[in-house]
Amino acid sequence: MTDQDVRAAGAAAAATLLGAAALTPVYTSAAWLAPVVAVVLVVLAGGWLLRTLGAALWTRLTRGRAPSDLWPALGAGLVPIGQLALLLCVLTALFAPARAVSGVVPTRRSIVQLAAVFADGTAELQEQSTPALPLTGLLALTAMFVGLIAVLVDLLTVAGRQGSLAGFGLLVLYCVPVATITGSIGLLALVAPAAGLALLLWTDQRRRLAASARAGDRSGGAGGVAALRIGLMALVAGLVLGSLVPTLTEGSMATGLGGGSGNSTGTSLDPVARMQGQLTLPEPIDLLRLESSVQDPGYLRAVAVDEYDNESGWTLSNMRGEESIADDQRLAPLPVRESSRPVTATIRVLEHDDRFLPVIFSPLSVRLDGGGDDRWRFDPDTGTVYGRDVTSGSRTYTVTATEPRPTLAELDAARALAPGSPIQQQFTALPLLDPRVTDQVAEVTAGASTPYERVRSIQNFLTDRDNGFVYSLSTAPGTSGNDLVDFLQLRRGYCEQYAGAMAVMVRAAGVPARVALGYTPGTEQDDGSRLITSDDAHAWVEVYFENLGWVPFDPTPIARDRAVDLPWAPRAGEDPGADSPTNAPVPTAPSQPLPSAQRDRADGGLPTTQSAQGAGDRFRTVAGGVGVALLASALLAAPAGVRALQRRRRIATGSAGALWDELAATALDAGMRLHPAWTPRQAARELGAALARSGAAEGPGADAVRRLALAEEAASYGRAGAPTYPDLPAALRTARRALLASLPRGARLRALVWPTSLLSGAGSRLAMSSLDRLRRGRGTRTV
């Protein structure tokens, strides 16, 4: 392994890491960086070790005899195979060490375990939106993906000596954020891959110039200038072309968390709480039958929405689905200090069909009749149970839980969380609110000294009849331009607006809060079970208290016989046992199939059904893939296209100098380097020797080369006004065909698709030719 090979391998690894920097905006943290750096370094070290040992082994076996052409080719193929084996070892050590030999060497069982991690990552691709959580499966896929790119870039740069072609590996990395993120991807994701491409081109330039006996400080500088120029062009191209690459659905890595097969029949919930809208009233649908160990069970909780913005309202964030409900007997235990009661419930699905499984609050375990527990995941951040490629349809399951029953003394004793607490930071995050909202919060919570007092003050404001809040199936059209301000001013809406407004106000008061979606416990039947219909869909608020965890509050004025008993959160001025003014059963949350979990949602209207959206998702995904493929194909074909235009322009000029320049560029594309100090006759002799090695020494190709050389010599060293040669364009075509025909098939294809003359050698030759033509206009040149 030569010094140039060592430098090329190091440049390939550094360029791959620079290209991988494009993944920075794809994740919420830098947790992806460590495994990526590990795999790239292992590929680098493995390539160096295999090439060095291979050369030493050959020298020992052959006692210094020069190898035949077959052995270098065989060695070049064995090195990437060895690198792939080492890549498998490092992936095993990082993600499946338990069943491997010494935690590193793969076994059949460890490979099965690693495959399961990759399968989880594939599912997480469907569930996460960008920026994604650094889940184990996603990190494993990312490390494998970058590792394969590293092997490819190393192979093309070191063995193939085509660092410029290896730049397409960086293009693949750059396309990941471009295709998955809506909006800006940041400067780092643009500049780092461009710098990696410039590094590959500089390395490629140095090697080519050194091979043509022009190495040294000057050549390195020339290569650096060319590489810098092309790197800057790559950065500009990234800025321009990045806007043309189709993105996957609304910034998602794929389709996100979708719904069941309800088709707008009310059999699943929409994981969003908007601050405006109209609630449709389909005929009630029997969804679930509940048998509980207590007479007054609490909410059946489906999902929590915990991200708020002024345009979309409350939406679902990414969930950490690394835990299966089959793996843990205590999914969401309450804090030890909190008062609670044990509840066991058996739930039989009637018409419910959703990826989110309704469970009793704070579940300890969920067991499905007939098995299949491992396909249901639990997100500890939101307390949500959701299916991976399964829905709740026709299932029966048993939930054991500990429902919170905090006392007033426990709530009063809860202090504010520390400002640096992760829960405090995550669940009090808000965009810039309208001053009318923050002023209202300040007025309502004036005099409240504890978190519980602030929460109760806000709930009393929303539930006090004297404040004019009215339950309505639609919000009144507002004029403020802000849905939350409109609701607080017009004071009409259903549970989404009540729960959404209270959660925002609680967060603005400095207390962690989120919106929960699910069902009230329904109507008791003659056999003691409870029937839950689509009319029982509901939204409420969950507030986090120190040493107590999440506690539910409900500001919506629904009928008392349908509401959940929350002794710590009675409505303002109302006896907890009294009926509310609205006794007619009404639905309190939209009953729509779930859309994708998205960060960016279109304005207006309820989310579309899964069937319609699924077709759109598939179309956009296919369109995105086709767009990326077309872009890559266009970039692959661009050098050949530029080279064809260059050749056409020279032939159209028809001068001996232009045609000789084209012949020199063709020779460079074919790997035949003509020293700029050679006379045309010397260059023709070298080209003739190359043709002779291919058996065409006396054919029309060699004759055409000699005619072009004599014409260039006459034009360069003869008198001014020397005669032109009308047959020279035909001679050029004959010489080009002969030069290309003398190459092996692979080299000929490379000369046509990726012409070397565009990046090296030819630049200096063309500059010298331009000077020559300037001198021709002044008279005869001297030698």
N, C-alpha and C positions, 0 to 999 in steps of 0.2 A: 504494500500500500504506500504510494508516494505521498510526499508532502502536499502536493496539489489535491490528492484524494482526501487527505485528512482535512484540509481547509474546506473542500467542497462538502464533506459530510457535516462539518460544524456549521457551515452556512445553511445547509438544508435543515438541520435541527432548529437553528435560530429562526429561520424563515417560517418554519411550521409553527413555532411558538408565537411569532408575530401574527401569523394568520389566525391562530386560535384566539388571539385577543379580540377578534370580532365577536366572540361568544359572550363578551362581558355584559352587554345589555340584555342577553337572553335569560340570565339568572338574577335572582334577588340578592345574591351574595357572591363572594369569590371562592366559595367552597369547591367549585369545579376546577379551580386552577391547579391544586396540588396533584390530583390524579392525572391531569393532562401533562403537567411537567414530568411526572414520573414515567409515563409511557414514552414520551418523546426522548427523554434521556436514555431509557432502556434501548430504544430503537437505535439511537446514535452509538451507544457503547457496544451493542450487539453487532452492528455493522462494522465498526472499527475492529472488534475482536475477531470476527469471522474472516474479514479480508486479510488481517495481519497473520493469523494462524494459517489461513489457506495458502498464502504466499510462502510462509516458512515451511509448511509441510511439503509443498511442491519442490522447493529447493532441496530439502533433505532427501526426498524420494528420487529425484532426477539428477542429483549432484550438480545443480546449477544449469542443467540443459534448458534451453529456451523452450517454452511450451508451444504446442501447436495451436492453431486458431480455435480448435474445439474446446480446449480446457478453460480459457478465459470466459468463453460464452457460458459454459456449464457452471463455472464459479459465480458468474454474475447472476445466474438464476437461483443458485443455492443460498446466496446471502439473504435475499428477501424471505425465503422460506424459513431460514433460521431466525430472522427478525420477527416473523409472525409467531414462531414458537415461543420466543422470549416475551412477545406481547401477551400471549395467552398466559404465560407464567405470572406476569405482573398484574394482569387483570384478576387472576385467581387469588393472588396474595392480597389484593385490595378489596375484593368483593365476595370471594368464596373460599376463605382460607381453612374453614373448619374441617373439610373433608379432603384436603390436599396433603401430600407428603411434605412435612416440615412447613406447612402453610403456604407453600410456593409451587411445588411440582404438581401439575394437574393429575387427577385420577378420574376414572369414569364417574364416580359419585360427585366429585367437585365440579366436573363439567356440567352435569345435570343441574347442580345448584346454581352455577353461573348462568346457565340457560334460563333458569327460573328468574334470576335477577334481571336478565335482559327482557324477559317477557313482562315483568312488572314495569320496566322502563317503557316498553312499547305501550302499555296501557296508560301509563302516566303521561305520555305524549298526547294522548287523547283527552286527558283530564285537566291538564295544566294550560293556563294562558300565560303569555309572556308579560313581565318577567316571571319565570317559573321558580318554584321552590327547589332547592338543591336536594332532591330526593335520591335515594340510593340507586334506584333503577335508572333514572335519568343520568346520573353521574357515570354509571357504568357504560351506558350507551355513548355518552359524550367521549369518555376515555377511549373506548374501542374505535369510535369514528375518527378521532384525531390521531390515534395510533396507526390506523390504516393509511391515513393521509401522510403521516410521517414516513411510513415505509415506502409509499409511492414517490414522494418527493426525494427521498434518499436514493432510490433506485434510478430515477431519471437524472438526478444531479451528479451522482458519483459514477455509476456504471454506464448510464446512457449518455453522460456528458451533454445533457440538454437541460441546463438549469432554467432556461427561458420556458421550455415546455412544462417543467415542473410547477411553474407559476399557476397553472390551472388548478392545482390542488388547493392553492390559497383562494382561488376564485370560489371553489366549492364551500370553503369555510365562510367566506364573506357573504355568500348567498343565504346562509342560515338566518342571521338577524334580519336581512333584507326581506326575506319571505315570511317571517313570523312576527314581526313587530310593526304595528301601525304607528306612523309618526317617525320622529327622528331616532336614529340608532346611536347618535353620539359621534364625536370626532375620533375617539380612539378606535372604534370599529372600522373607520374609514382609513385612517392614517397607518395603523399598524400593518394590515395586509399589504398596503402599497409599499411600505418600507421593506417588508419581507420580499416582495417581488423585486424591488430594486437591489436587495442583497443577492438574490439568486442571479439576476442579470449581471451584476458586477463580478460575481464569481465565475460565471460562464464566460464573460468577456476576458477576464485575466487568463483563464485557461486557454482560450482560443488564440489570444495574442501571443502567449508564451509558446504555444505549439508552432506558431509561424515565425519563431526566432525574433520576436519583437517584445520580449518580456523586459521588465525593468520599471523604474519609477514612472517613466513617461507613459508606458503602456498601461500601467495600473491607473494612472490619472485619467487616461483616455477612456478606459473601461468604466471608471467611476463616474465620469461625466455622462457617458451614454446611459449607464444604469440609472443615474439620478434623473436624467431627462425622461426616461421611459417610466420610472417610478412615479414621477409627477404626472405623467400622462395617465397612468393607472389610477391615481387618486382622482383626477378630473373625471375619468371615465366612470369611476365608482360613484361619484356625486351625480353624474348625469344618468347613467344606466340604472342606478339603484332605484330611482323613481319609476322605472319602467318594469321592474320585476314584479309580477303579481304577488300579492300577499295572501296568506291563508286567512281564514275567517276572522275578521275583526281583531287582529293581533294575537289570535290563539295559536298555539303550536299545532293544533289540529282542530277537531270539532268541539273540544271541551266537554263538559258534563251536560249531557242531553237528558231528555225526559223519557217517559215510557211510550207506549203505543196508544195513547189516549185519543189522539186526533180531535182535540177540542171538546171532548165529552165530559171533562171535569174529573177525570180519573187520576190526575196528577197535579202537582203544584208548580207554579212558576217561581223560581228562586230569585225574586226581585220585589222590592217594595217601593213603588213610585209615589211621588207626592201629588200626583194628579191622575185623573182617569175616570172611567165609567165601568161599573161592575155589572156584567151581564148576569141574567138569572135563568139558567137552564133548569129543566125539571130535576129535582133532587135525585141523586144516584146513590144507591147503597154501596158504600165503599168497604167498610171494615166492620167486623163484629168483635167486641172486646169483652173478655171475661177477666175480672180483676179481683185481687185479694182484699181490696178495700171498697167501701161503698161509694166514695167520692174521689175517683182517680183524677189526676191532674191532666195537663195537656199531653196529647200524643205529638211529640215533636219530630218534625221531618228534617229541617235544615235551618241554619242560622246564616243570615246575610250580614256582613260585617264591614263593608266598604261603602262609603257615602261620597257622592259628588253632587254638585248643584244641578247637573243636567239629567243624570240617569237615576238619581235617588239612591236607594240601597241595593247593592248587588253582591253576588257571591264571589268571594276571593278564592285563590287556589287552596286546595285541601291536601293535607299530608296523608295519603292513603297507603302508608307502608304497613299498617297494622291490620291484620285480618281479625274478624270477630271470633274466629276459631282459635286465635293465639293467646287471648288474654281473658281471664276470668273476672277481672275487675277493670272494665273499660274506662269508666269515668267516676271514680269514687269521690264522695264529698269530703271536704276537710273534716278532720276529726272533731273539731270544736262545734260544728254546726248541728243544730237539732234537725232530725230527719225522721222519716218513717220508711220501713221496708215495703216494697210493693212488688208483687208478681202478677204479671198479666199475660194471658194467652190471646193472641190476635189472629183471627182468621180473615184472610183477604177475600172480599166479594168481587167488587169491580175495580178496586184500586190497582193501578198499573204504573209504577214509578221507579226510578232508580234510587230515590231516597226512601228509606224504610222508616215509617213512623214508629217511634219507641217512646216509652215512659222517660221522663226527664232523669238525667244522671244514671244511665244504664250501667249495670255491672257486667251483665252477660246477655247475649242474644243467641238463641238456639233455634235453628230452622228445622222443622220436621222434614225428614227425607234427606237431610244432609245438604251439602253445598255451601256450608258456612264460609269456606275459604275464599269464595268469590265475592263476599261482602266485606267491605273495608270500613274502618272507623277512623275518623279524623278527630284527634284529641283537642285541637284548637277550637273547633266549633261544636264538638259533641255530636257529630253527624254520622249516621250509618248509611252507606251508599253502595250500590252494586257495581261490579266491574263486568260489563257485558251481560248483566242479568237485570231483571226487574222484579217487582213484588208480586206480579200477577199469579193468582191461584196458590199462594203460599200460606202456610200457617207457622207461626213462630211464637216463642215464649221469651219474655223479657223479665229479668230480675233487676230491680233498681232501688235506689234510696232517694226518695223525693225530699227536697229541702223543705223544712218547716221552721224557719228561723223565728225566734222570739223577738219582741220589740227591744228587749234589753240587749240581745246579741247585735241587732242592727244598729242600735244607738251607740254601742261600744266600738263599732268598726271605724277605724281611722282612715284617712286618705292614704292611698298608696304613694310610695316614694316616686318622685318624678322620673327616675331612671328605670323604674320597673318595666319589663317588657310588656306586661299586660296594660299598664298605664299608657305606654307609648302607642301600642297597637290599637287599643280600643277607645282612645280619645282622639284619634287622628281625624281631622276635619279639613276640608278646603276652606278658603277664605269665605266666611259667611257674610250675608247682608247685615249691615249694622242694625237694621230693625229686628233681626233675630237675636243678636247678642244683647241688644238693649232690653228686649223682652225677657231673656233669661236672667239678666242682672236684676230686673225689677221683680221677677217672680221669686227668685232665690234670696232676695235681700233679707238679712237677719238669720238665714240658715247657717248653722255652724258646723254640721257634720255632713258627710256624704248622704246618709239616709234622710236627713232633713231636707237637703237640696232635692233629692229624688222625689220625696213626698210632696214638696212644694210644686214641682213641675207637674206631677200627676194630678194634684188638686186643681191646678190651673186648667188642665185639659178636661177634667171630669165635673167641674163645678157648673151646675145648670145656669147659674147667674152670669157666667161668662159667654153664654150664647153658642156653645159648640153643639152641633146637631149631627146626628148620624144620617148619612145620605148615601144612596147607591152611586152618586156621581159627585165630583167636585164642581164647584161653580167656576166659570171662566174668570180668571183674574187679569189684572192689568199691570202688575208690578214687574213682570218678566222673570219672576222667581217663584217656582211652585210652592216652596216652603213658606215664603212670605204670603203668597195668596191664601194658603190654607189657614195660617195664623190670623189673617185679616178677615176672611170670609167665613171661616169656621164651619165648613161643611165637608164631609167625607166619610169614608169607611175605614176599616181597621188598618189598611196599609198606611193611610195618611196619619191616623192617630199614633200608631206605633212608630212610624218613621219620624214624625215630628218630635215625639217624646225622646226617642233615642238620640236625635241630634241635639236637643236641648240639654239632655243629661250629659252628653259628651262636652258640650260647650260649658257646662258647669264644672268640668274637670273630673267627672266620674266615668269609669269605663262602662260602655253599653253597646248592645247590638240588637238587631231585630230577629226574632224567631218566627218561623212559619211552620204550621202544622194543623192540628185539629183540636177542637174542644171535645170532651169525652162523649158527646152524643146523647142519645135518649135511652133511658132504661127500658128494657123489654120485660114481658111477663116472666120469662125464664131467668131473670136476674142479669142477663148479659146487657150490653149497651150497643146500640146500632149507630154507627157513625156514617153520615151521608156527606155529599158534596156541600150541603148547606152549613156544615160544621167547620169548613176550612177557615182558618183564622191566622192573624198575625198579632204578636205581642212583643214586649220588651224584656230583655234580660240585662240585669245590672250586676256588676262584680263588686263585692265587698271584701275587705281584708278579713282573712281567716274564715270566711263563709263561702266564697266562690260565687257562682252565678245564681241570682235570685230573680224569679219572674215578677213582672208588673204588667198590668193590663189597663190602658187608658180608654179603651173603646167602650162606649155605652151600649153593649149588647144586652139581651134579655137575661135576667138573673138566673133563670132555670137552665140556660145554656152556658153560662159563664163558669169558670173554674173558681173555686173558693180560695182566695188569697187573703187570709186574716191580717197579714202585715201590710196590705195595700188596699184598704177600702176606698171606695169613691168618696169624693168630697161631699160632706154634708148628707151622707146617705147611710142608713143602717145596712150593714152588710147582708142582712137577711131579707131586705125589702126588694120587691121586683122593680126593675127599671121601667121607665115609661114605655119602652118599645117591647111589647110582649110577643109580637109576631116573629116566627122564626125567619131569619134572613141569612143569606150567606155573607161571610165577612172577609173573604179573600178570593181573588180571581181563580177560577178553576180552568187552567190551561195546561197543556203539556209543556214540559220543560224545554227551553231553548238551550243553546250552548252557553257555557259559563264564559261570559265575555266581560272585558273591561270597558269596551266602547260599545254603546248601544245606540241604535238609530232613534231619533226623536219621534214621539207620537205613536199611538196604537199599542195594542197588546202584542206580546211576542207571538211569532208564528208557530204553528204546530211542528212537531218533530219531523213528521213525514215530509212536509213541504221544505222545511229547513234542511233536512238531511240531503234531499236532492240538490238543493243549492250549494250545500257544503261540498258534496262530491264534485259538482261542476266546478266550483271555485278551486278545489284542491287539484283536480285534473288540469284546469286552466293554468294554475300556478306551476304545476310540474312541466306542462308543455311550454310555458313561457320561459322557465329556467332552461329547459333543454334547447329551445330555439336561441336563447341568448348565448348559451355555451357554444352551440353550433356556429353561430355568427362570429363569435370571438375566435373559434378554431379556424374558420375559413378566412378571417380577415387578413392574416399575413399573406396567404396565397393570392387573395384578391389584390392587395396592394402591390405585390410583386408582379402580377400580370399587367396591371396598369403601368407600372414602371417600365416593363419590357415593351409594351405597346408604344409608349412615348418615345423610347430610344429608337425603335424600328422606324417610327414615323419620321424621326429626325433624319435618318438615313446616312449620317456622316460616319466616316470610318472610326472616329473617336467614340461616338455614342455606341456603335455596334461592338467595338472592342470592349467598352465598359460593360456591356450586357454579357459578352462572353466571359469576362473576368468574374462577374457576379454569378453566372451559371456555374463556373468552376468552383467558386466558393461555396455555393449551395451544395455542390456535389462532394465537398470535402477536399477539393484540390486547391491548395493555397498558392497564389502567385505573389511572389515578393515584389513590393512596389519599386525596388531598384532594378528589377530585371527589364531588359529591352523586350519589345514584342517578339523578336526571334527566340530569345531565351525562354519566354513564357510559352511560345508555341512548341518548343522542343519538350518542355515539361509535360504539356498537355498531350503531345504526341506519344511520349513515353507511357503516360497513363492509359491512352487508348491501346497502345501496343500490348500492355499487360492484359487487356481484355480481348486481344486477338483482332483488333481493328486498326493495325498500324498503317496499312496502305489503303484503307477504304475511303469513301467519300467524306467521312467525318474528319479524318486527319488532313485531307486536302483542303477542306473548308477552313480549318483552323489556320493553316499556312497562308491562305489567301487573305484572311482577316488580319493576320499579323503583318503581312507585307503592306496591306492598305493602311494600317495604323502607322507603320514605320514611315511610309511615304508621306502621310499627312503630318506626322510629327516632325520629321527631319528633312523633308524635301522642301522645294520652293513653295512660296505662297501661291495660292491659286492652283494647286495640284488638281488633276482631274478626279472626278468622282467615279465610283464603281457601282453601277446600277444593280449588279448581281449580288452585292454584299448582303442585303437582307435575306436572300435565299441561302447564301452561304452560312449565315448565322443560324438559321433554322436547322440546316443540316448538321452543323457543329453541335448545337444544343441537343439534338436527338441522339447524336453519337455519344456525347458525354454522359447523358442520363442513362442511355442503354448500357453503358459500361458498368453501371452500379448494380449491386444486389437489389432485389425488389424492395426490401425494407428501407435501404438508404435512398433509393429513388423516390419512394413515397414521402420520406422525411424531407427530401430536397424540395418536393413540390408543395407539401402542406406547411412546412415550417422552414422557409428559406433563410439560411444563416446570413446571407448578404444584407438582410434588413437590419441586423443588429451589430455586426462587427465587420472587420476587414474592408468591406466595400465602401464604408464611409470614408476612410482615408484615401482609398483608391479614387473614389469619385471626386474628392477634394483636389487631389493631384491632377486629375483629368481636367477639372475646371480651370486650374491654373495653366495647364498646357494649352487649352483652347484660347485663353486670353492672350497667351504669348503668340499663338499662331496668327492672330490678327495684326501683330506688330512686325512679323518677318520670320526669317528662318531661325530655328533654335540651334544652339551649339551643343555638342555632347561633352 
